[in-house]
Amino acid sequence: MFKNSRIKAAPKVVRVEAAPVAKKPQPLPSKKKEIIRSAASSTRSSPAISNSRSSPATSPDDEPSSRYLKVPRRKQLRPPSPSNRPKFDDSDDDDDEDSHSFEQPAQKRQKLQGRVEDSKRQLRSRKAFSEEDGGKFDMIHAAEIAANSRKRKLITSIPTEDIIVELKYPSASQRERFDLYFGRDKIDSTQEIIEIAEVVTDVYLTNEQAEPFRGDSNGKLIRELKRAQHGLAKELSSQNKQDFKKAVDDYNTAIEGLMKHGVLAENLDNKHDIPLGMVRLILRQVYDRTVSPDVDSLRKYEAGSNNVYGELLAPLVDRIFVETDLTSDKVFVDLGSGVGNVVLQAALQVGCESWGCEMAENACKLARAQKKEFAARCRLWGIATGKVHLREGDFLENKPIMEAMKRADVILVNNEVFSSDLNQRLIHLFLDCKDGCKIVSLKSFVPENHLISARNLGNPANVLEVKKLHYYAKDVSWTDAGGNYYIATKDQKRLAEFYKA
């Protein structure tokens, strides 16, 4: 965790990897075609959902703050612009070779996200599809966030005919309650419901199964959701709310028809990868319901300390996973994990064993809430994740973290404002890591142009081989500009080769 500092411009380096070719969907047997037709047609007679209102929850911007949250954005920590800092605006001279923009082209960003499919990853959660406990478990419903918001703001003029809609997720779990009360909600219920429906259609269904949901010919289910949303945007009438509720009911009936015949579970068993868009949606849901209501507490830190708060955002974390070849059978450790965003992303997106350690009490409290809601959200979606371990305290003294580091394949340390003494102590800690372990940092642990010589044989940095990469606009929370990050690989052979020479 850290605040922004001056970033020296460097030549832009972009690693481009070819994305794997998508497999063509296999034609469905005639029995499955009949299931799809049955699920689509049954939406015309979907049952009504109770309008009973739930009790408020008692538990506790794009990225990670939801674009649908109406809370103040975190103040970005920006340094003054010194004369030697490169300019990134439109006035830069295109012919100036020393002027480098950190804007990452969208096309190149997509290519960077390509990864080899992890065939060992099992996506489906057996428990989520088993109904072993009736699919009921503790979670924070979107409607509860809205209810809590009204209570805090002492809103007295609440419409008496509020509409509660319940959304079916692609698992055997309970539905989520959304409140269609408009005006001061923290979560845009209609937009989130549509996003969920679109992700389910894209990820859990084949092209043929998706036809009733968003196809060109008869795909009306998502179109009806959007039409009803548009009606609500024009007029917040009781009829328009009922129309949106009816569209949700139709969608639920179609999903339940596919669930009944095991289609969603079977499709998930044939997948080993979660798209980044789905990862970001799930993590945003968790963040919206836990961190955002108390986001102001994250500003309470000692300026100039090693505990200044800042976040690496999901697109950058995704590229780090690719660059470090992180897979589901490996171990990930985040030193200074804040509210746990990266730890949860590794467990969800990669499916690996994921560890984090944080010493700031305000961030630890929110991390505990995120971990609990994360488990509930993944169960709603029917996704099996890697094991999540969040530890509190000093990572230099936390024994479980130190033991995890010895097994770690990837270690992330957000060390931009760490003191030189703390960075040096970390280097000595890395000596206990296994060969091949990759350490990702915002400040290099190895001086530039460092060479092993007879005079520095005792320097622990000798076992690290460093590669410098760039992050771009909207990759981190503390600045809109770009900067550098580093991947150091522990390689004991470097010392052995020196001794041989």
Wavefront OBJ file of the C-alpha trace (Angstrom):
o trace
v 0.000 0.000 0.000
v 1.436 3.353 -0.911
v 0.989 6.830 -2.191
v 2.059 8.147 -5.544
v 5.588 9.256 -6.239
v 7.375 10.658 -9.265
v 7.551 8.174 -12.060
v 10.376 8.410 -14.504
v 9.314 7.818 -18.075
v 10.715 4.805 -19.854
v 10.390 3.496 -23.400
v 7.092 1.810 -23.848
v 7.359 -1.984 -23.810
v 4.322 -4.034 -24.652
v 4.368 -7.764 -24.645
v 1.821 -9.173 -27.061
v 0.610 -12.738 -26.789
v -1.692 -14.491 -29.183
v -5.062 -15.257 -27.708
v -6.152 -18.913 -27.923
v -8.594 -19.694 -30.704
v -12.066 -20.209 -29.347
v -13.513 -23.659 -29.886
v -16.577 -23.903 -32.059
v -19.645 -24.864 -30.027
v -20.813 -28.409 -30.631
v -24.348 -28.874 -31.905
v -26.765 -29.915 -29.191
v -28.533 -33.288 -29.246
v -32.195 -33.080 -30.095
v -33.106 -33.614 -26.433
v -31.221 -30.483 -25.370
v -32.792 -28.451 -28.173
v -36.168 -29.385 -26.766
v -35.042 -28.251 -23.282
v -34.086 -24.841 -24.645
v -37.381 -24.415 -26.475
v -39.259 -25.483 -23.347
v -37.366 -23.052 -21.104
v -37.983 -20.146 -23.471
v -41.677 -20.823 -23.952
v -42.350 -21.336 -20.246
v -41.455 -17.721 -19.494
v -44.911 -16.674 -20.596
v -46.417 -18.220 -17.453
v -43.780 -17.303 -14.856
v -44.967 -17.161 -11.236
v -45.261 -13.848 -9.433
v -42.702 -12.870 -6.799
v -43.709 -11.641 -3.379
v -43.542 -7.932 -2.754
v -42.667 -8.445 0.906
v -39.847 -6.165 1.991
v -36.712 -7.575 3.625
v -35.137 -6.319 6.809
v -32.060 -4.146 6.491
v -28.721 -5.922 6.710
v -26.847 -5.735 9.949
v -23.409 -6.642 8.589
v -21.433 -4.332 7.206
v -15.421 3.058 -9.838
v -14.974 1.986 -12.323
v -12.578 -0.204 -10.336
v -12.700 -1.260 -7.579
v -15.350 1.253 -6.437
v -18.493 0.411 -8.360
v -19.533 2.587 -11.232
v -23.008 2.245 -9.748
v -22.110 3.494 -6.283
v -23.188 6.971 -5.322
v -20.416 7.514 -2.803
v -17.549 10.022 -2.967
v -14.657 8.725 -5.015
v -11.405 8.197 -3.206
v -9.198 11.239 -3.516
v -6.317 10.354 -5.786
v -2.862 10.891 -4.451
v -1.054 12.896 -7.108
v 2.337 14.554 -6.937
v 3.099 17.995 -8.319
v 4.189 17.934 -11.955
v 7.937 18.658 -11.961
v 9.616 20.093 -15.014
v 11.373 16.814 -15.738
v 8.163 14.778 -15.625
v 6.985 13.665 -19.100
v 3.729 15.174 -20.321
v 0.978 12.813 -21.409
v -1.507 15.254 -22.961
v -2.339 16.019 -26.577
v 0.153 18.858 -26.726
v 3.154 16.524 -26.699
v 5.303 16.637 -29.787
v 4.808 13.426 -31.751
v 8.375 13.641 -33.027
v 9.908 13.833 -29.552
v 11.494 10.442 -28.924
v 11.788 11.193 -25.200
v 8.039 11.667 -24.830
v 6.253 8.394 -24.052
v 2.559 7.994 -23.367
v 1.393 5.382 -20.887
v -1.969 5.044 -22.611
v -2.389 1.390 -23.495
v -4.260 0.809 -26.764
v -7.395 -1.249 -26.220
v -6.413 -3.730 -28.922
v -3.049 -4.415 -27.320
v -4.653 -4.648 -23.873
v -6.922 -7.417 -25.108
v -4.019 -9.357 -26.556
v -2.120 -9.102 -23.290
v -5.006 -10.810 -21.537
v -4.604 -13.967 -23.612
v -3.456 -16.964 -21.594
v -3.009 -20.674 -22.084
v -6.057 -22.540 -20.805
v -5.482 -24.141 -17.413
v -6.925 -27.623 -17.943
v -6.430 -28.458 -14.260
v -8.866 -25.748 -13.172
v -12.299 -27.028 -12.181
v -14.844 -24.205 -12.281
v -18.024 -25.790 -10.947
v -18.671 -25.768 -7.211
v -20.274 -29.083 -6.305
v -21.804 -27.580 -3.189
v -23.403 -24.708 -5.106
v -25.261 -27.139 -7.361
v -26.170 -29.714 -4.690
v -28.903 -27.945 -2.651
v -27.518 -29.842 0.352
v -28.731 -27.119 2.701
v -31.586 -25.809 0.600
v -29.352 -23.232 -1.022
v -29.736 -20.847 1.925
v -26.725 -19.031 3.376
v -25.718 -15.637 4.739
v -25.200 -12.954 2.107
v -25.774 -9.225 1.649
v -28.655 -8.618 -0.758
v -28.659 -5.522 -2.934
v -32.014 -4.576 -1.398
v -30.404 -4.531 2.042
v -27.806 -2.017 0.911
v -30.602 0.246 -0.333
v -32.536 -0.126 2.931
v -29.465 0.692 5.019
v -28.775 3.738 2.856
v -32.221 5.146 3.526
v -31.927 4.579 7.237
v -28.622 6.427 7.462
v -29.869 9.375 5.432
v -33.128 9.555 7.443
v -35.228 9.560 4.306
v -38.866 9.900 5.348
v -40.663 10.144 1.998
v -40.293 6.517 0.897
v -42.892 5.303 -1.615
v -45.285 2.815 -0.077
v -45.375 0.637 -3.189
v -41.725 -0.322 -3.452
v -41.048 -3.314 -5.660
v -38.683 -6.129 -4.628
v -37.481 -8.388 -7.423
v -35.620 -11.649 -6.858
v -32.985 -12.763 -9.344
v -32.025 -16.370 -10.037
v -28.281 -17.030 -10.361
v -26.829 -19.969 -12.359
v -26.670 -22.352 -9.378
v -28.944 -24.150 -6.906
v -28.535 -21.291 -4.435
v -31.109 -18.802 -3.195
v -32.147 -15.785 -5.223
v -30.869 -12.269 -4.565
v -33.298 -9.513 -3.634
v -33.093 -6.197 -5.482
v -35.066 -3.087 -4.561
v -36.496 -1.036 -7.439
v -36.711 2.068 -5.278
v -34.926 4.811 -7.208
v -33.250 8.039 -6.222
v -30.824 7.245 -3.417
v -29.909 3.606 -3.880
v -26.229 2.748 -3.734
v -26.610 0.010 -6.337
v -28.306 0.508 -9.685
v -30.478 -2.592 -9.452
v -31.773 -2.661 -13.019
v -28.319 -2.215 -14.558
v -26.711 -4.864 -12.352
v -29.471 -7.373 -13.103
v -28.975 -6.866 -16.840
v -25.207 -7.266 -16.486
v -25.682 -10.509 -14.574
v -28.077 -11.831 -17.217
v -25.622 -10.985 -20.005
v -22.687 -12.668 -18.255
v -24.733 -15.791 -17.563
v -25.780 -15.917 -21.206
v -22.234 -15.473 -22.502
v -20.431 -17.772 -20.069
v -22.871 -20.507 -19.017
v -24.689 -21.146 -22.303
v -23.723 -22.352 -25.758
v -24.610 -20.185 -28.724
v -27.729 -22.221 -29.403
v -28.843 -22.187 -25.776
v -28.294 -18.423 -25.664
v -30.646 -17.764 -28.594
v -33.803 -17.217 -26.480
v -31.893 -14.809 -24.266
v -30.136 -12.526 -26.729
v -30.306 -14.064 -30.189
v -31.163 -12.108 -33.331
v -34.324 -14.074 -34.121
v -36.249 -14.910 -30.931
v -33.842 -13.738 -28.213
v -36.190 -11.502 -26.308
v -35.429 -12.151 -22.613
v -32.568 -9.678 -22.209
v -34.186 -7.331 -24.716
v -37.289 -7.226 -22.502
v -35.139 -6.413 -19.475
v -33.562 -3.507 -21.317
v -36.907 -2.280 -22.625
v -38.356 -2.311 -19.108
v -35.268 -0.518 -17.804
v -35.725 2.153 -20.454
v -39.346 2.599 -19.359
v -38.249 3.131 -15.763
v -35.699 5.689 -16.869
v -38.489 7.681 -18.531
v -41.049 7.373 -15.720
v -40.784 5.772 -12.273
v -44.360 4.562 -12.337
v -45.730 1.538 -10.539
v -46.625 -0.031 -13.890
v -43.089 0.335 -15.244
v -41.704 -1.275 -12.092
v -44.127 -4.170 -12.526
v -43.006 -4.504 -16.166
v -39.373 -4.814 -15.079
v -40.355 -7.347 -12.410
v -42.219 -9.370 -15.063
v -39.119 -9.339 -17.313
v -37.017 -10.637 -14.395
v -39.599 -13.347 -13.700
v -39.423 -14.508 -17.329
v -35.629 -14.619 -17.194
v -35.718 -16.597 -13.930
v -38.113 -19.160 -15.376
v -35.847 -19.751 -18.379
v -32.748 -20.173 -16.190
v -34.551 -22.534 -13.824
v -35.676 -24.646 -16.790
v -32.068 -25.072 -17.889
v -30.970 -25.702 -14.297
v -33.565 -28.440 -13.884
v -32.069 -30.415 -16.755
v -28.448 -29.940 -15.641
v -27.478 -27.820 -18.631
v -25.670 -25.083 -16.695
v -23.673 -27.531 -14.575
v -22.654 -29.555 -17.636
v -21.524 -26.455 -19.531
v -19.511 -25.225 -16.560
v -17.767 -28.598 -16.284
v -16.507 -28.112 -19.842
v -14.855 -24.779 -18.999
v -11.566 -24.028 -17.256
v -11.400 -20.259 -17.527
v -13.409 -17.253 -16.298
v -13.523 -14.118 -18.505
v -12.101 -10.968 -16.936
v -15.464 -9.207 -17.341
v -17.164 -11.803 -15.138
v -14.323 -11.610 -12.596
v -14.692 -7.834 -12.361
v -18.476 -8.062 -11.964
v -18.257 -10.543 -9.083
v -15.494 -8.602 -7.323
v -17.446 -5.375 -7.768
v -20.530 -6.984 -6.225
v -18.465 -8.004 -3.210
v -16.854 -4.560 -2.912
v -20.176 -2.709 -3.266
v -21.758 -4.649 -0.429
v -18.856 -4.559 2.030
v -16.163 -1.938 1.407
v -18.067 0.905 -0.238
v -20.383 1.682 2.701
v -17.257 2.303 4.834
v -14.767 3.391 2.173
v -13.955 6.619 4.043
v -12.189 4.614 6.756
v -9.443 3.720 4.283
v -8.285 7.316 4.277
v -7.244 7.038 7.901
v -3.527 6.285 7.702
v -0.311 7.934 8.797
v 1.092 10.049 5.975
v 4.639 9.108 5.019
v 4.398 5.665 6.653
v 4.679 2.220 5.071
v 0.880 1.889 5.340
v -0.392 4.434 2.792
v -3.403 2.996 0.963
v -3.476 2.341 -2.795
v -4.879 -0.393 -5.034
v -3.758 -2.249 -8.119
v -6.861 -2.562 -10.301
v -8.195 -5.688 -11.974
v -6.817 -5.155 -15.534
v -3.251 -4.731 -14.254
v -3.616 -7.679 -11.880
v -4.871 -9.771 -14.796
v -1.730 -8.957 -16.808
v 0.456 -9.762 -13.808
v -1.146 -13.205 -13.640
v -0.305 -13.721 -17.311
v 3.263 -12.412 -17.009
v 3.992 -14.656 -14.021
v 2.301 -17.774 -15.476
v 0.090 -18.141 -12.399
v -2.137 -21.239 -12.583
v -4.565 -23.053 -10.289
v -1.943 -25.450 -8.915
v 0.320 -22.637 -7.677
v 0.535 -20.409 -4.596
v 0.032 -16.615 -4.607
v 1.011 -14.256 -1.759
v 0.189 -10.525 -1.456
v 2.308 -8.658 1.104
v 0.338 -5.607 2.200
v -2.976 -6.890 0.843
v -5.215 -4.002 1.956
v -8.899 -4.956 1.785
v -7.983 -8.158 -0.056
v -8.947 -7.260 -3.635
v -5.956 -8.926 -5.333
v -6.071 -11.970 -3.058
v -9.719 -12.538 -3.984
v -9.041 -11.952 -7.689
v -6.304 -14.602 -7.695
v -8.550 -17.138 -5.944
v -11.453 -16.433 -8.321
v -9.798 -15.816 -11.665
v -6.931 -18.301 -11.392
v -8.311 -20.685 -8.770
v -5.006 -20.878 -6.904
v -4.201 -20.952 -3.194
v -4.169 -17.267 -2.318
v -2.634 -15.537 0.710
v -2.633 -11.950 1.917
v -1.265 -10.076 4.920
v -2.229 -6.601 6.130
v -1.465 -4.688 9.318
v -3.782 -1.630 9.049
v -6.799 -2.404 11.251
v -9.320 -0.426 9.146
v -8.328 -2.329 6.011
v -8.278 -5.663 7.886
v -11.851 -5.140 9.059
v -13.065 -4.582 5.510
v -10.969 -7.499 4.229
v -12.754 -9.826 6.657
v -16.122 -8.601 5.390
v -15.012 -9.043 1.770
v -13.817 -12.599 2.364
v -17.175 -13.599 3.851
v -19.233 -12.006 1.077
v -16.822 -13.351 -1.566
v -17.610 -16.922 -0.483
v -21.343 -16.197 -0.713
v -21.068 -14.527 -4.129
v -19.030 -17.366 -5.639
v -21.584 -19.832 -4.347
v -24.362 -17.813 -5.986
v -22.483 -18.009 -9.276
v -21.667 -21.702 -8.758
v -17.910 -21.113 -9.028
v -15.250 -23.040 -7.123
v -12.315 -20.854 -6.071
v -8.874 -21.327 -4.634
v -8.493 -21.288 -0.866
v -8.325 -17.747 0.560
v -6.079 -16.983 3.537
v -6.077 -13.460 4.989
v -3.681 -12.768 7.854
v -3.433 -9.663 10.010
v -0.221 -8.131 11.313
v 3.349 -7.502 10.170
v 4.260 -9.814 7.287
v 7.875 -9.816 8.511
v 6.732 -11.503 11.726
v 3.648 -13.469 10.666
v 4.679 -17.132 10.706
v 1.888 -18.503 8.447
v 2.750 -15.883 5.814
v 6.469 -16.589 6.064
v 5.782 -20.295 5.594
v 3.490 -19.567 2.633
v 6.245 -17.459 1.058
v 8.554 -20.475 1.080
v 6.021 -22.332 -1.095
v 4.933 -19.318 -3.147
v 5.170 -19.237 -6.935
v 4.202 -15.543 -7.153
v 4.628 -12.845 -4.497
v 3.158 -9.354 -4.911
v 4.488 -6.500 -2.810
v 3.207 -2.974 -3.317
v 6.422 -1.327 -2.072
v 6.459 2.083 -3.768
v 6.725 4.014 -0.501
v 8.344 1.340 1.648
v 11.425 2.549 3.476
v 14.818 1.386 2.212
v 15.217 -0.622 5.416
v 11.921 -2.469 4.871
v 12.791 -3.224 1.226
v 16.186 -4.563 2.319
v 14.598 -6.807 4.938
v 12.243 -8.136 2.290
v 15.154 -9.042 0.004
v 16.645 -11.167 2.781
v 13.234 -12.790 3.240
v 13.186 -13.721 -0.447
v 16.317 -15.850 0.070
v 14.029 -18.472 1.648
v 11.757 -18.563 -1.417
v 12.051 -21.460 -3.815
v 13.911 -21.140 -7.098
v 11.676 -19.793 -9.849
v 9.517 -17.763 -7.478
v 8.463 -14.476 -9.104
v 8.302 -11.300 -7.010
v 6.163 -8.490 -8.445
v 6.844 -5.012 -7.064
v 6.290 -1.348 -7.854
v 9.877 -0.499 -6.963
v 12.745 -2.731 -8.073
v 14.587 -4.660 -5.379
v 17.667 -4.723 -7.587
v 19.552 -1.546 -8.591
v 19.585 -0.781 -12.297
v 22.604 -2.255 -14.146
v 23.407 -4.440 -11.130
v 26.174 -6.973 -11.811
v 27.489 -9.783 -9.641
v 31.117 -9.199 -8.713
v 33.653 -10.386 -6.181
v 32.939 -7.316 -4.088
v 29.175 -7.891 -3.715
v 28.890 -11.667 -3.372
v 27.040 -11.200 -0.088
v 24.293 -9.103 -1.669
v 21.010 -11.095 -1.636
v 19.897 -9.195 -4.748
v 22.322 -11.387 -6.707
v 19.775 -14.202 -6.824
v 17.116 -12.000 -8.476
v 16.784 -11.498 -12.208
v 14.574 -8.474 -12.922
v 12.310 -7.534 -15.819
v 10.785 -4.038 -16.036
v 7.257 -3.584 -17.390
v 4.755 -0.725 -17.602
v 1.349 -0.100 -16.172
v -1.058 2.276 -17.864
v -3.843 4.751 -17.247
v -6.569 3.341 -14.961
v -4.385 0.417 -13.860
v -3.935 1.765 -10.316
v -6.117 3.777 -7.936
v -3.740 6.605 -7.030
v -3.058 8.149 -10.441
v -4.486 8.435 -13.942
v -0.969 8.318 -15.393
v 1.150 5.239 -15.987
v 4.359 3.965 -14.476
v 6.649 0.974 -14.072
v 6.440 -2.294 -12.215
v 8.995 -5.080 -11.903
v 9.037 -8.871 -11.909
v 12.069 -10.366 -10.181
v 12.643 -14.115 -10.559
v 14.669 -15.930 -7.941
v 17.431 -17.782 -9.762
v 20.065 -19.432 -7.588
v 21.895 -20.502 -10.735
v 23.082 -16.935 -11.261
v 25.405 -17.222 -8.280
v 26.496 -20.703 -9.284
v 27.391 -19.476 -12.776
v 29.419 -16.624 -11.281
v 31.410 -19.007 -9.109
v 32.080 -21.246 -12.112
v 33.391 -18.261 -14.058
l 1 2 3 4 5 6 7 8 9 10 11 12 13 14 15 16 17 18 19 20 21 22 23 24 25 26 27 28 29 30 31 32 33 34 35 36 37 38 39 40 41 42 43 44 45 46 47 48 49 50 51 52 53 54 55 56 57 58 59 60
l 61 62 63 64 65 66 67 68 69 70 71 72 73 74 75 76 77 78 79 80 81 82 83 84 85 86 87 88 89 90 91 92 93 94 95 96 97 98 99 100 101 102 103 104 105 106 107 108 109 110 111 112 113 114 115 116 117 118 119 120 121 122 123 124 125 126 127 128 129 130 131 132 133 134 135 136 137 138 139 140 141 142 143 144 145 146 147 148 149 150 151 152 153 154 155 156 157 158 159 160 161 162 163 164 165 166 167 168 169 170 171 172 173 174 175 176 177 178 179 180 181 182 183 184 185 186 187 188 189 190 191 192 193 194 195 196 197 198 199 200 201 202 203 204 205 206 207 208 209 210 211 212 213 214 215 216 217 218 219 220 221 222 223 224 225 226 227 228 229 230 231 232 233 234 235 236 237 238 239 240 241 242 243 244 245 246 247 248 249 250 251 252 253 254 255 256 257 258 259 260 261 262 263 264 265 266 267 268 269 270 271 272 273 274 275 276 277 278 279 280 281 282 283 284 285 286 287 288 289 290 291 292 293 294 295 296 297 298 299 300 301 302 303 304 305 306 307 308 309 310 311 312 313 314 315 316 317 318 319 320 321 322 323 324 325 326 327 328 329 330 331 332 333 334 335 336 337 338 339 340 341 342 343 344 345 346 347 348 349 350 351 352 353 354 355 356 357 358 359 360 361 362 363 364 365 366 367 368 369 370 371 372 373 374 375 376 377 378 379 380 381 382 383 384 385 386 387 388 389 390 391 392 393 394 395 396 397 398 399 400 401 402 403 404 405 406 407 408 409 410 411 412 413 414 415 416 417 418 419 420 421 422 423 424 425 426 427 428 429 430 431 432 433 434 435 436 437 438 439 440 441 442 443 444 445 446 447 448 449 450 451 452 453 454 455 456 457 458 459 460 461 462 463 464 465 466 467 468 469 470 471 472 473 474 475 476 477 478 479 480 481 482 483 484 485 486 487 488 489 490 491 492 493 494 495 496 497 498 499 500 501
